[in-house]
């Protein structure tokens, strides 16, 4: 088990609502990345936060936004939920030194949009 | 980044046999590759990684081979055990050293261990 924790474990929302997911990074890690994993697919990169700023972003619309706090924990916010947003949302933390950074994943939050 | 794909969605092997899971990648800028194992209801678990300046790396019961000429990656698991049953993903960094472009994952191979 990694030291990355996520909350909540499961969440059910309806279309049009907003949701906030939370992640606590592994001790000593300063970088958090978020991924969306649809059923039967590999994770897809949403964005990465480093030093409280968005450091990189995948092909996701602006209604996906995030925050990173001074203790390196992070939030993922999704506005105007759509049915296709139903997925497992994974948080991964890493220590950004050098060119290669092993990412440690949390257990994920299962979001269902009805 | 460009996509990373896997050749087989499901691989069934006998317990005790060796398993080989293959992965093709298309982003020639990628210089860091990782294999992850994901069990049902859990997040991906790091297995082994390899940098582009290497062509082979060994861990405990696992070996990763990298062929940059044909952009191919493989994971070999020796003496498979029931606990090896999971979905295996390869991932590449697209040449983004700091990870700012995130990891690009393939769709995964479901490894099934037959008793």
Contacts between the chains, C-beta under 8 A, distances in Angstrom:
chain1	res1	chain2	res2	distance
A	2	B	43	7.5
A	2	B	45	7.9
A	4	B	43	7.5
A	31	B	99	6.9
A	33	B	99	6.8
A	33	B	102	5.8
A	33	B	103	7.8
A	35	B	102	7.3
A	35	B	103	7.9
A	35	B	105	8.0
A	40	B	107	7.5
A	40	B	108	8.0
A	41	B	107	5.8
A	41	B	108	7.7
A	42	B	4	7.9
A	42	B	89	5.2
A	42	B	91	7.7
A	42	B	105	3.2
A	42	B	106	5.3
A	42	B	107	5.2
A	42	B	108	5.5
A	43	B	44	6.8
A	43	B	89	7.7
A	43	B	103	7.6
A	43	B	105	5.0
A	44	B	105	7.3
A	45	B	101	7.2
A	45	B	102	2.8
A	45	B	103	6.4
A	45	B	104	7.1
A	46	B	102	7.8
A	47	B	102	7.8
A	48	B	99	6.2
A	48	B	100	5.9
A	48	B	102	6.1
A	50	B	98	7.8
A	50	B	100	7.9
A	55	B	98	7.4
A	55	B	100	4.9
A	56	B	96	7.1
A	56	B	99	7.3
A	56	B	100	3.2
A	56	B	101	5.3
A	56	B	102	6.3
A	58	B	101	7.8
A	58	B	102	5.6
A	90	B	43	5.4
A	90	B	44	7.2
A	92	B	43	7.9
A	94	B	99	6.4
A	96	B	98	5.9
A	96	B	99	7.0
A	98	B	97	7.6
A	99	B	31	7.7
A	99	B	32	7.5
A	99	B	97	3.4
A	99	B	98	7.1
A	100	B	32	4.9
A	100	B	49	7.4
A	100	B	51	6.4
A	100	B	93	7.6
A	100	B	97	6.9
A	101	B	98	7.0
A	101	B	99	5.0
A	102	B	34	7.4
A	102	B	46	6.0
A	102	B	49	6.6
A	103	B	34	7.9
A	103	B	46	7.7
A	103	B	99	7.1
A	103	B	103	6.6
A	104	B	46	6.9
A	105	B	36	7.7
A	105	B	43	3.6
A	105	B	44	4.8
A	105	B	45	7.2
A	106	B	43	5.3
A	107	B	41	7.5
A	107	B	42	5.6
A	107	B	43	5.0
A	108	B	42	7.8
A	108	B	43	5.2
